[in-house]
Amino acid sequence: MLNKNVLNFIGCDCGYDEAETVLFGAPFDSTTSFRPGARFGCQAVRMESFGLETYSPYQDRDLSEAGVFDSGDLELPMGDTGLSLELIEERCGRILEDGKRPFMIGGEHLVTLGSIRAVRRKYSDLRIIHLDAHADLRDDYLGVKYSHACVMRRCWELLGDGHIFQFGIRSGDREEFEWARGGHVEMHPFRLEGIGDAVRRLSDCPIYLTLDLDVLDPSVFPGTGTPEAGGAGFMELLEALLEICENSTIVGCDVVELSPHYDASGVSTAAAGKLIRELLLGMQH
């Protein structure tokens, strides 16, 4: 018997009604400030996921039993940032209304703002855990307020002081670091240390986890648009993510900024896929 061809992230093929987590792709990179290409990350990581096992020996769990539905990629108009964010917000909101957890694959980091708008409506006490090489706290970039360089500043405008916790930050202009030190966000620069303490303090709060893959050192992960030397190793990042998953109530999540064609070896895409697998499994409680 023949069936229609559907390309899902490996193991994420349960029915929508039964799903606890719903994947969707946001292939958008119109505001990328350096090297474009993150729009191709969603499909690349799905395709390369078939080089992975559904089983995680790190967690002794299997994606085929995890209740994840892959709803595919949104069709986003590359020339219209506002409408693209609205479409992301709409998809994320629908998932939340149906009592499920949204998990977005980017795309550049601005796509996070669309999801946060929807998640914030349901969870008024939302906190963001943000892993990244870049602060993303500029008020504008070259006069543009809706840029991936400004995404956490736009999220702060929705959530207010003390609701954003940043780790791994090692790049930004002076004003961003000074603004962060003014108490608006809690920034842990350079390393991932402090995550354990943060998640313990936030144990009663709904958490949105946003992972910009350039938090990894480019020697590990060159396939990104704005590589920044000095980042985390793969196992360091994986251990941090599993600690967040184990000790937090994650109500939404995204993984962004894979630009697959900057790493012809495919290693960056494979690393992204493995991290997505571990997050999907780690969020199952």
Buried (B, 14 or more C-beta within 10 A) or exposed (E): EEEEEEEBBBBBBBEEEEBBBBBBBBBBBBBBBEBBBBBBBBBBBBBBBEEBEBBBEBBEBBBBEBBBBBBBBBEBEEEEBEEBBBBBBBBBBBBBEEEBBBBBBBBBBBBBBBBBBBBBBBBEEBBBBBBBBBBBBBEEBEEEEBBBBBBBBBBBEBBEEEBBBBBBBBBBEEEBBEBBEEEBBBBBBEBBEBBEEBBEEBEEBBBBBBBBBBBBBBEBBBBBBBBBEEBBBBEBBBBBBBBBBEBBBBBBBBBBBBBBBBBEEBBBBBBBBBBBBBBBBBBBE
